[in-house]
Amino acid sequence: MLDSPRHAMPAQSNEPFFLIGSPRSGTTLLVQILNRHSRLFIPPETDFFYYLNLYGFLKRPFREIWATRFLDLYVATRSASMLGLSSIPGLKPRLLENVSSYQEMFVRLMVILNEPSGKPRWGEKTPHHLHAADMIMALFPNAPMIAIVRDGRAVTRSRLQKQNWEQNLFGAALIWRKDSRRLMRLMRDHDERILVIRYEDLVSSPKVVISRVCAFLGEEFQPGMMDSANEVETRFEAYYRQSWMAKSKDAIDPSRTEAWRATFSDRELSLIHHVQQEDLRYWGYEVEGEVSGGDWRWLLLREQLRHGLYRVKRRLAIFSKTHAIGFSRKCA
């Protein structure tokens, strides 16, 4: 059952902070609310550490040649495009000048992104950084981390509706469970530094949850954070115009928490429960009855095979890209 943080300590003023969670869990909604605070700035997700790890740079010592190569690759990513990095004058020289680590490069990136807002404190939100949370906490030993949890069945539904994601019921359900286990371990290892909130509590009692988040960050709660205004900075409009981001700008709607009930058949729900039921109960979500639904096991077998094939294709695609990005002897 969710019972964290038991001893969470308020953050020091102006310390950066990080927001994580299994993708499609409501991190963007949380960002929208926190960005209405007069002191806080959070851009769209940077995926900075995700790409550092994906392309293998974390396994190599920091050198200017590798940092330059990483920036060439990073600025060409969709994430960088959504941040508008290509339009920032002199970005690469500014990020590379007198830096001795990827951590310093990342901080400089966040400072540059924060300049137009003029706010004294920045945060970073990338759901995928749940996979790199231990490293981030080591690099930023005083930075608090906020994790948001959402009912795995709702997350599975949302994943399957998003373009360019694997359209596989087993795969979508399994990713949520894996992320759930990662977060459980983080809670054990970093009890005082991580605040876990539930999406369902956020949309049903937003003022209570946001007040708790502000207290954890060491900030004063500001009533204006609860306004339903959906304005976003012009430079980030492309990010928020994406079809799967549309609802994140709407007023908070508690009815969305139960939308998954009308989506799945009995056998599909049985498959999801087979994968997620232990973790659903841990986070306080009800699982009604036992796994049932007739021929759900045949559906499970089919989806497992499809998911395995997808994973093989994805690994081959990543291998092909990393093989071509300059890790050859001529760049060593």
Beta strands, then each sheet from edge to edge (+ up, - down):
strand 1: 17-20
strand 2: 40-41
strand 3: 121-125
strand 4: 145-149
strand 5: 194-198
sheet 1: 2+ 3+ 1+ 4+ 5+
end
